[in-house]
Amino acid sequence: AYEDQVYVDDRTIDSHIKRLRRKFKKTDQNFDAIETLYGVGYRYKA
């Protein structure tokens, strides 16, 4: 029913990354494993 109405904003991924960072920081205040690469995207540092 939603196939014709799909709209993905450029900020969708940003919103998900923001939520993930917030969840990880609840358990580890020093969490910084998700790195933002300007103009490219994101990278997870293991």
Summary of the structure (lengths in Angstrom):
residues: 46
radius of gyration: 13.9
end to end distance: 39.3
largest distance: 42.7
contacts: 69
relative contact order: 0.15
helix: 41%
strand: 17%
